[in-house]
Amino acid sequence: MNVSIGTIWEAVCRALPDAVAITEPGRETTYRKFDERASRLAAALEAAGVGEGDTVACYLYNGAAYLETVFAAFKLGAVPVNANYRYTGEELSELLTDADAAVLVFSGALADRVTHAAKHVRTLKLLVRVGEPPADGPGGPAVPELEELLTAHAPREPRRRPGTDQLFMYTGGTTGKPKGVIWQLSDLLHAHVVPFYHPLGVTELPASLDEAVAVAVEARHEGRAPTTMPVVPLMHATGLFNTMGALMTGGRAVTTRAGGLGPEHVWHMIAEQQVDTAIVAGNAVCRPLVDELLRAEKAGTPHDLRSLRRMISSGTALSDPLKKALHERADVTITEAIASSEGGPFAFAITSSAEDLPSRFHPVPATRVIGPDDRFLEPGSEETGVLAYCGPMPLGYYKDTEKSAKAYRTIEGVRYAIPGDLARLEADGAIRFLGRGSGVINTGGEKVHPQEVENVLLGHPEVTDCAVVGVPDETWGERVAAVVAVQPGSTVTGHELRDLVRRSLAGYKVPRSIVLTDRLPRTPTGKLETAWARKTAQEAGSGDGT
């Protein structure tokens, strides 16, 4: 099936016109309305000179407007681009310049940060504001509002688009220059057959557009189509891709109110809208959700989790204690994926009850662990290698052939996506994930993988988050240090946490210093601000911040 995801959406919209596609607080959008609004926006973009291959940036909070913008771009053969809504004006301009953005669609609440881009990004042909800017702040540039544009343009007629159309997923977080990963839509579709179609009992990608529509219609009519809530921002690949999959299979996307994570609101929306699939990003999202469950129970007003059947997590670790708390309160299957914007999924850890814990990652058939000499590592070898994936994958990084050549390599005639995630193969074939290679700590010649130490620390019931980093040491080159977030009122000490690590890992992996804090700064997608963690650990010296 070599068609654009937008073409599949159009066909599903025609087949299920009156079914609700998107639910926001106080508003529902049917598939007919979803298609009409996206078609009107596509016409507005086209009138501004936007066409095939032009990039359309989404600087938006979660909501229907985000998905409508992506859909409109797909209709034109234009390229949707994610923009982190935490970016300052200059950071946004840097991303837009790198992406050669022709269009910027932005939330009104972020209007003041768009002024810099409006003045400095020369490729922009059109800026569109969604909603009003804050009444008590700068109004941002004078540009058309989304509803005005939709009213002024008739819907553009649908035109079948090929699977070679593209989507850019920018990655890089807060520690380096963002890089745009180029996904062809046909490759993206093939790479996500498991999360999109397997829950419906469909094991292979539909062979034709008609077959894909038939799957969606049958799933919706039989009540099997997913009702999916991206708790994680849609600018996160996990959030966007899985929500796209729900709309391809006749499902419904449910979004929460714009802005930061509101755990009580999330659980209320899950119960009210009968959400069966929640998309999260590891501990950064799940810890506040579990804390809210415990608070509500203590107050005698527990949340209703009866509709929740699936939880999908990627981007950062989801610890077993949190999985246990969720399994004890809901009949939910938790799928934790090792994946990246650059490719994958490499492996899944799937648990259906607390009895399945501790969770373990098992590789998908297209995954290998490759040693430094490009040798495929064998299970039980105890060697550390990098995860490599030879399934459908991106074309590379936008305008960066050097980085593309490093991340996408051909070994024995097969192309692999190798973003740099370190792992070992256990004797039974399971994967022990060790984190991104760039974070390895070299202490006296011994290599310490932060993820391995973090996994142990996160096993403590009073630890809510942590970061293990290397800090300069005159004797050892680097020493292992940790910044650990603990629950309010916790009495755990750095000495106790070091003893916990020492019981599980070699002595050189035990943090020489531990700083205790109430929280770690993370982006909405769960990415840690590593520079802050390293600075905090270094300023604490060699003792415990307890």
C-alpha positions as CSV (number, residue, x, y, z in Angstrom):
1,M,0.0,0.0,0.0
2,N,2.1,2.9,-1.3
3,V,-0.1,5.9,-0.3
4,S,0.2,8.8,2.0
5,I,-1.2,8.6,5.5
6,G,-3.2,11.7,4.5
7,T,-4.8,9.7,1.7
8,I,-5.8,7.0,4.2
9,W,-7.2,9.6,6.5
10,E,-9.3,11.1,3.6
11,A,-10.7,7.7,2.8
12,V,-11.6,6.9,6.4
13,C,-13.2,10.3,6.7
14,R,-15.4,9.5,3.8
15,A,-16.3,6.1,5.2
16,L,-17.0,7.3,8.8
17,P,-18.3,10.8,8.3
18,D,-20.4,11.1,11.4
19,A,-18.1,9.2,13.8
20,V,-16.2,11.4,16.2
21,A,-12.5,11.7,15.3
22,I,-11.2,14.1,17.9
23,T,-12.4,15.0,21.4
24,E,-11.1,18.1,23.2
25,P,-12.5,19.6,26.5
26,G,-15.8,21.1,25.4
27,R,-15.6,20.2,21.7
28,E,-15.9,17.2,19.4
29,T,-14.8,17.0,15.8
30,T,-16.4,14.3,13.5
31,Y,-14.4,12.7,10.7
32,R,-16.4,14.8,8.2
33,K,-15.5,18.0,10.0
34,F,-11.8,16.9,10.5
35,D,-11.5,16.5,6.7
36,E,-13.4,19.7,5.9
37,R,-11.3,21.9,8.2
38,A,-8.0,20.3,7.0
39,S,-9.1,20.8,3.4
40,R,-9.9,24.5,4.0
41,L,-6.5,25.0,5.7
42,A,-4.8,23.2,2.8
43,A,-6.5,25.6,0.4
44,A,-5.3,28.6,2.5
45,L,-1.7,27.2,2.5
46,E,-1.9,26.6,-1.3
47,A,-3.1,30.2,-1.8
48,A,-0.1,31.4,0.1
49,G,2.2,29.6,-2.4
50,V,2.8,26.4,-0.3
51,G,3.0,23.2,-2.2
52,E,4.7,19.8,-2.4
53,G,7.8,19.5,-0.4
54,D,7.4,22.7,1.6
55,T,7.7,22.4,5.3
56,V,4.8,23.3,7.7
57,A,5.9,23.8,11.3
58,C,3.5,23.0,14.2
59,Y,4.4,25.1,17.3
60,L,1.2,24.0,19.1
61,Y,-0.1,22.5,22.2
62,N,-2.1,19.3,21.9
63,G,-5.5,19.6,20.3
64,A,-7.5,19.3,17.1
65,A,-5.6,22.2,15.5
66,Y,-2.3,20.2,15.6
67,L,-3.8,17.2,13.8
68,E,-5.7,19.4,11.3
69,T,-2.4,21.2,10.5
70,V,-0.7,17.8,9.9
71,F,-3.6,16.6,7.8
72,A,-3.6,19.9,5.7
73,A,0.1,19.4,5.0
74,F,-0.4,15.8,4.0
75,K,-3.1,16.9,1.5
76,L,-0.6,19.1,-0.3
77,G,2.3,16.8,-0.2
78,A,3.9,19.3,2.2
79,V,6.0,18.2,5.1
80,P,4.8,18.5,8.7
81,V,7.5,19.6,11.2
82,N,7.3,19.4,15.0
83,A,8.5,22.4,17.0
84,N,9.0,22.1,20.8
85,Y,6.6,24.5,22.5
86,R,9.1,25.1,25.2
87,Y,11.5,26.8,22.8
88,T,12.3,30.4,23.2
89,G,11.9,32.8,20.3
90,E,15.5,32.4,19.2
91,E,15.5,28.6,19.6
92,L,12.3,28.5,17.5
93,S,13.9,30.6,14.8
94,E,16.9,28.3,14.7
95,L,14.7,25.2,14.1
96,L,12.5,27.0,11.5
97,T,15.6,28.1,9.7
98,D,17.1,24.6,9.7
99,A,13.8,23.2,8.4
100,D,13.4,25.9,5.7
101,A,9.9,26.4,7.1
102,A,7.3,27.9,4.7
103,V,4.5,27.9,7.3
104,L,4.3,28.3,11.0
105,V,1.1,27.4,12.8
106,F,1.2,28.4,16.5
107,S,-0.9,28.4,19.6
108,G,-2.0,31.9,20.6
109,A,-0.6,31.4,24.1
110,L,2.9,31.2,22.5
111,A,2.4,34.3,20.3
112,D,5.1,36.4,22.0
113,R,7.8,33.8,21.2
114,V,6.9,33.9,17.5
115,T,7.9,37.6,17.0
116,H,11.6,36.7,16.5
117,A,10.8,34.1,13.8
118,A,8.4,36.5,12.0
119,K,11.3,39.0,11.7
120,H,14.2,36.7,11.0
121,V,13.1,33.4,9.2
122,R,13.2,34.4,5.6
123,T,11.6,31.3,4.2
124,L,8.2,31.8,6.0
125,K,5.3,32.5,3.6
126,L,2.5,32.3,6.1
127,L,2.0,32.4,9.9
128,V,-1.3,31.2,11.4
129,R,-2.3,31.8,15.0
130,V,-4.6,29.3,16.8
131,G,-6.6,31.1,19.5
132,E,-6.1,34.4,21.1
133,P,-2.8,35.5,22.7
134,P,-2.7,36.2,26.5
135,A,-4.6,39.3,27.4
136,D,-1.9,40.5,29.8
137,G,1.1,39.9,27.5
138,P,2.6,40.8,24.2
139,G,0.3,40.0,21.3
140,G,3.0,38.7,18.9
141,P,3.0,39.4,15.2
142,A,-0.2,40.5,13.4
143,V,-1.1,37.4,11.4
144,P,-4.4,35.6,10.5
145,E,-6.2,33.5,13.0
146,L,-7.0,29.9,12.1
147,E,-10.8,30.3,12.1
148,E,-10.6,33.4,9.9
149,L,-8.5,31.4,7.3
150,L,-10.9,28.5,7.3
151,T,-13.9,30.8,6.8
152,A,-12.2,32.6,3.9
153,H,-11.3,29.4,1.9
154,A,-13.4,26.7,0.4
155,P,-12.3,23.1,1.0
156,R,-9.6,21.9,-1.4
157,E,-10.6,18.9,-3.4
158,P,-8.8,15.7,-2.3
159,R,-6.0,14.3,-4.5
160,R,-4.4,11.0,-3.9
161,R,-0.8,11.3,-2.6
162,P,2.0,8.7,-2.7
163,G,3.8,7.1,0.2
164,T,7.0,8.9,-0.8
165,D,5.6,12.1,0.9
166,Q,7.5,13.0,4.0
167,L,7.3,14.1,7.6
168,F,10.1,15.6,9.6
169,M,10.5,14.7,13.3
170,Y,13.0,17.0,15.0
171,T,15.0,15.6,17.8
172,G,17.9,16.7,20.0
173,G,16.3,17.9,23.2
174,T,17.8,20.7,25.3
175,T,21.5,19.8,25.1
176,G,22.3,20.1,21.4
177,K,21.2,21.5,18.1
178,P,17.9,19.8,16.9
179,K,18.2,17.5,13.9
180,G,15.3,16.9,11.5
181,V,14.7,13.2,10.9
182,I,13.2,12.5,7.4
183,W,10.4,9.9,7.4
184,Q,8.8,8.8,4.2
185,L,5.2,8.2,5.1
186,S,5.1,4.7,3.6
187,D,8.2,3.7,5.8
188,L,6.5,5.3,8.8
189,L,3.4,3.2,8.2
190,H,5.3,0.0,7.7
191,A,7.4,0.6,10.9
192,H,4.3,0.9,13.0
193,V,2.2,-2.1,12.0
194,V,2.5,-3.6,15.5
195,P,1.0,-0.6,17.5
196,F,-1.5,0.4,14.8
197,Y,-2.9,-2.8,13.6
198,H,-2.0,-5.7,15.9
199,P,-4.5,-4.6,18.7
200,L,-7.2,-5.0,16.0
201,G,-6.1,-8.6,15.3
202,V,-4.6,-7.5,11.9
203,T,-1.0,-8.9,11.7
204,E,0.0,-7.5,8.3
205,L,-0.3,-4.0,6.8
206,P,-3.4,-3.8,4.7
207,A,-2.5,-4.5,1.0
208,S,-4.7,-1.7,-0.4
209,L,-6.4,1.5,0.5
210,D,-9.8,-0.2,0.3
211,E,-8.6,-2.9,2.7
212,A,-7.3,-0.3,5.1
213,V,-10.6,1.5,5.1
214,A,-12.5,-1.8,5.6
215,V,-10.4,-2.5,8.7
216,A,-11.2,1.0,10.1
217,V,-14.9,0.7,9.4
218,E,-15.2,-2.8,10.9
219,A,-13.2,-1.8,14.0
220,R,-15.3,1.3,14.6
221,H,-18.6,-0.5,14.1
222,E,-17.6,-3.4,16.3
223,G,-16.3,-1.1,19.1
224,R,-12.7,-2.2,18.7
225,A,-11.2,1.0,17.3
226,P,-9.0,2.7,19.8
227,T,-9.9,5.7,21.9
228,T,-6.4,7.1,22.3
229,M,-5.2,9.9,24.6
230,P,-1.8,11.3,23.9
231,V,-0.9,12.4,27.5
232,V,2.6,13.2,26.1
233,P,2.8,16.2,23.7
234,L,2.0,15.6,20.0
235,M,5.4,17.1,19.3
236,H,6.8,13.9,20.7
237,A,7.1,11.1,18.1
238,T,5.3,8.6,20.3
239,G,2.4,10.9,20.9
240,L,2.0,11.9,17.3
241,F,2.6,8.6,15.6
242,N,0.2,6.6,17.8
243,T,-2.5,9.2,17.5
244,M,-2.1,9.1,13.7
245,G,-2.5,5.4,13.9
246,A,-5.7,5.7,15.9
247,L,-7.2,8.0,13.2
248,M,-6.1,5.5,10.4
249,T,-8.0,2.7,12.1
250,G,-11.3,4.4,12.7
251,G,-10.5,5.4,16.3
252,R,-10.8,8.6,18.3
253,A,-8.1,10.9,19.6
254,V,-8.8,12.5,23.0
255,T,-6.7,15.5,24.1
256,T,-6.6,17.3,27.4
257,R,-6.6,21.0,28.0
258,A,-3.6,22.9,26.7
259,G,-0.5,23.5,28.7
260,G,1.3,21.4,31.2
261,L,0.4,18.0,32.6
262,G,-2.6,18.1,34.9
263,P,-2.8,14.6,36.4
264,E,-6.3,14.9,38.0
265,H,-7.6,16.3,34.7
266,V,-6.1,13.4,32.7
267,W,-7.7,10.8,34.9
268,H,-11.1,12.6,34.8
269,M,-10.9,12.7,30.9
270,I,-9.9,9.0,30.7
271,A,-13.0,8.1,32.8
272,E,-15.4,10.6,31.1
273,Q,-14.3,9.7,27.5
274,Q,-13.8,6.0,28.1
275,V,-10.2,6.2,26.9
276,D,-8.7,2.7,26.4
277,T,-5.2,3.7,25.2
278,A,-2.9,6.2,27.0
279,I,0.3,7.4,25.4
280,V,3.0,8.4,28.0
281,A,6.7,9.1,28.2
282,G,8.2,7.1,31.1
283,N,8.5,8.2,34.7
284,A,8.3,11.9,33.8
285,V,4.7,11.5,32.9
286,C,3.7,8.4,34.9
287,R,5.0,9.5,38.3
288,P,2.6,12.4,38.5
289,L,-0.2,10.2,37.3
290,V,0.4,7.5,39.9
291,D,0.9,10.1,42.6
292,E,-2.6,11.5,41.7
293,L,-4.1,8.0,41.9
294,L,-2.6,7.5,45.4
295,R,-3.8,11.0,46.5
296,A,-7.4,10.3,45.3
297,E,-7.5,7.0,47.0
298,K,-6.3,8.5,50.3
299,A,-9.0,11.1,49.9
300,G,-11.6,8.4,49.4
301,T,-12.4,9.5,45.8
302,P,-10.5,7.0,43.7
303,H,-10.4,7.5,39.9
304,D,-12.3,5.3,37.6
305,L,-9.8,3.3,35.4
306,R,-12.2,0.7,34.1
307,S,-11.9,1.8,30.5
308,L,-8.1,1.8,30.4
309,R,-6.7,-1.3,28.5
310,R,-3.4,-0.2,27.0
311,M,-0.6,2.2,28.0
312,I,2.3,2.8,25.6
313,S,5.5,4.4,26.8
314,S,8.7,5.5,25.0
315,G,11.3,8.2,25.2
316,T,12.5,7.6,28.8
317,A,12.5,4.8,31.4
318,L,9.2,3.6,33.0
319,S,10.2,2.0,36.2
320,D,8.7,-1.3,37.6
321,P,7.3,0.3,40.8
322,L,5.1,2.6,38.7
323,K,4.1,-0.3,36.4
324,K,3.1,-2.2,39.5
325,A,1.0,0.6,40.9
326,L,-0.8,0.8,37.6
327,H,-1.3,-2.9,37.2
328,E,-2.8,-3.1,40.7
329,R,-5.4,-0.5,39.8
330,A,-6.3,-1.3,36.2
331,D,-6.6,-4.2,33.9
332,V,-4.0,-2.6,31.6
333,T,-1.3,-4.0,29.4
334,I,1.8,-1.7,29.5
335,T,4.0,-1.7,26.4
336,E,7.3,0.1,27.0
337,A,9.3,0.6,23.8
338,I,13.0,1.2,23.1
339,A,12.6,3.5,20.1
340,S,13.9,6.8,18.8
341,S,12.9,9.4,16.2
342,E,15.7,7.9,14.1
343,G,14.2,4.5,13.9
344,G,12.9,1.4,15.6
345,P,11.1,0.2,17.6
346,F,14.1,-1.9,18.7
347,A,12.5,-3.8,21.6
348,F,9.4,-4.0,23.7
349,A,8.8,-4.8,27.4
350,I,5.2,-5.9,27.7
351,T,3.5,-6.5,31.1
352,S,-0.2,-7.4,31.6
353,S,-0.1,-7.7,35.4
354,A,2.1,-7.2,38.4
355,E,3.0,-10.9,38.1
356,D,4.9,-10.1,34.8
357,L,7.4,-7.9,36.7
358,P,10.3,-7.3,36.7
359,S,9.8,-6.2,33.1
360,R,12.3,-7.2,30.4
361,F,12.9,-5.9,26.9
362,H,12.7,-8.4,24.1
363,P,14.0,-7.4,20.6
364,V,11.8,-7.3,17.5
365,P,13.0,-9.5,14.6
366,A,14.6,-6.6,12.8
367,T,16.9,-5.7,15.8
368,R,20.5,-6.6,16.2
369,V,23.2,-5.7,18.8
370,I,26.4,-4.7,17.0
371,G,29.9,-4.6,18.5
372,P,32.5,-2.0,17.7
373,D,33.9,-4.1,14.8
374,D,30.4,-4.3,13.2
375,R,30.1,-7.9,14.5
376,F,26.7,-9.1,15.5
377,L,26.8,-9.9,19.2
378,E,25.5,-13.3,20.5
379,P,23.2,-13.7,23.5
380,G,25.0,-14.2,26.8
381,S,28.3,-12.8,25.5
382,E,28.3,-10.0,28.1
383,E,29.7,-7.7,25.5
384,T,28.3,-4.2,25.1
385,G,27.1,-3.1,21.6
386,V,24.8,-0.7,20.0
387,L,21.2,-1.3,19.0
388,A,20.6,-1.6,15.2
389,Y,17.4,-1.8,13.3
390,C,17.0,-3.0,9.7
391,G,13.2,-2.6,9.3
392,P,11.5,0.4,7.7
393,M,13.4,3.6,8.7
394,P,14.0,7.3,8.0
395,L,16.0,8.5,5.0
396,G,18.4,10.3,7.3
397,Y,18.8,13.8,8.8
398,Y,17.7,16.8,6.9
399,K,20.6,18.7,5.3
400,D,23.2,16.7,7.4
401,T,24.8,14.0,5.3
402,E,27.7,13.5,7.8
403,K,25.4,12.7,10.8
404,S,23.2,10.6,8.5
405,A,26.2,8.5,7.4
406,K,26.9,7.8,11.1
407,A,23.4,7.0,12.2
408,Y,22.4,4.9,9.1
409,R,25.0,2.4,8.0
410,T,25.2,-0.6,5.7
411,I,26.6,-3.8,7.3
412,E,26.9,-6.9,5.2
413,G,24.7,-5.3,2.5
414,V,21.8,-4.4,4.9
415,R,21.0,-0.8,6.0
416,Y,20.6,-0.3,9.7
417,A,19.4,2.6,11.8
418,I,22.0,3.0,14.6
419,P,21.3,6.1,16.7
420,G,23.8,5.1,19.4
421,D,21.8,3.3,22.1
422,L,23.9,0.9,24.0
423,A,22.8,-2.6,25.1
424,R,23.8,-6.1,26.0
425,L,22.1,-9.4,24.9
426,E,21.2,-11.6,27.9
427,A,21.6,-15.4,27.5
428,D,17.9,-15.8,26.8
429,G,17.9,-13.2,24.1
430,A,16.4,-10.3,26.2
431,I,18.0,-6.9,26.0
432,R,19.6,-5.0,28.8
433,F,19.3,-1.3,27.8
434,L,22.2,0.8,28.8
435,G,21.3,4.2,27.4
436,R,22.7,6.5,24.7
437,G,26.5,6.0,24.1
438,S,27.3,9.7,24.3
439,G,26.5,9.6,28.1
440,V,28.9,6.8,29.0
441,I,31.1,7.7,32.1
442,N,34.8,6.8,31.9
443,T,36.0,6.5,35.5
444,G,39.6,5.3,35.8
445,G,39.3,3.4,32.5
446,E,36.1,1.6,33.6
447,K,32.9,2.3,31.6
448,V,29.7,3.0,33.5
449,H,26.4,3.2,31.6
450,P,24.1,5.7,33.4
451,Q,20.9,3.8,32.6
452,E,22.1,0.7,34.4
453,V,22.7,2.7,37.6
454,E,19.5,4.7,37.2
455,N,17.4,1.5,36.9
456,V,18.7,0.4,40.3
457,L,18.0,3.7,41.9
458,L,14.5,3.9,40.5
459,G,13.7,0.6,42.1
460,H,13.7,2.3,45.5
461,P,10.1,3.0,46.5
462,E,10.9,6.6,47.6
463,V,12.8,7.6,44.5
464,T,10.6,9.3,41.8
465,D,13.3,10.3,39.3
466,C,17.1,10.3,38.9
467,A,20.0,11.2,36.7
468,V,23.4,9.6,36.8
469,V,26.2,11.7,35.2
470,G,30.0,11.8,35.1
471,V,31.7,14.8,36.7
472,P,35.4,15.7,36.4
473,D,37.8,14.1,38.9
474,E,41.5,14.7,39.2
475,T,42.3,11.1,40.0
476,W,39.8,9.1,38.0
477,G,39.2,11.5,35.1
478,E,35.5,11.2,35.8
479,R,33.5,10.0,38.9
480,V,30.0,8.7,39.0
481,A,27.5,11.1,40.5
482,A,23.7,11.1,40.8
483,V,20.9,13.6,41.3
484,V,17.9,11.9,42.8
485,A,14.4,13.1,43.2
486,V,12.5,11.7,46.2
487,Q,8.9,11.8,47.4
488,P,7.9,14.6,49.8
489,G,8.7,13.6,53.4
490,S,11.2,10.9,52.3
491,T,13.8,9.9,54.9
492,V,16.1,8.0,52.5
493,T,19.7,9.1,52.6
494,G,22.4,9.2,49.9
495,H,24.3,6.5,52.0
496,E,21.3,4.2,51.8
497,L,21.0,4.7,48.0
498,R,24.6,4.0,47.5
499,D,24.3,0.8,49.5
500,L,21.3,-0.2,47.2
501,V,23.4,0.3,44.1
502,R,26.4,-1.6,45.7
503,R,24.2,-4.6,46.3
504,S,23.4,-4.9,42.6
505,L,26.4,-3.5,40.7
506,A,30.1,-3.4,40.7
507,G,31.8,-1.0,43.1
508,Y,33.0,1.4,40.4
509,K,29.5,1.9,39.3
510,V,28.3,3.2,42.7
511,P,27.8,7.0,42.7
512,R,30.5,8.7,44.7
513,S,28.0,11.5,45.4
514,I,24.3,11.8,45.5
515,V,22.3,15.0,45.6
516,L,18.7,14.7,46.8
517,T,16.0,17.0,45.4
518,D,12.3,17.2,45.0
519,R,12.2,17.1,41.2
520,L,14.4,17.0,38.1
521,P,13.7,19.4,35.2
522,R,12.5,17.6,32.2
523,T,11.0,18.6,28.9
524,P,7.3,17.8,28.2
525,T,8.6,14.8,26.2
526,G,10.5,13.4,29.3
527,K,14.0,14.4,28.2
528,L,16.3,15.4,31.0
529,E,18.1,18.7,31.0
530,T,21.5,16.9,31.3
531,A,23.6,20.1,31.7
532,W,21.6,21.0,34.8
533,A,22.1,17.6,36.3
534,R,25.8,17.7,35.7
535,K,26.2,21.2,37.1
536,T,24.2,20.3,40.2
537,A,26.2,17.2,40.8
538,Q,29.5,19.0,40.3
539,E,28.6,21.8,42.6
540,A,27.8,19.3,45.3
541,G,31.3,18.0,45.4
542,S,32.2,14.5,46.5
543,G,29.8,14.2,49.4
544,D,26.1,13.7,49.7
545,G,23.6,16.5,49.4
546,T,21.5,15.2,52.2
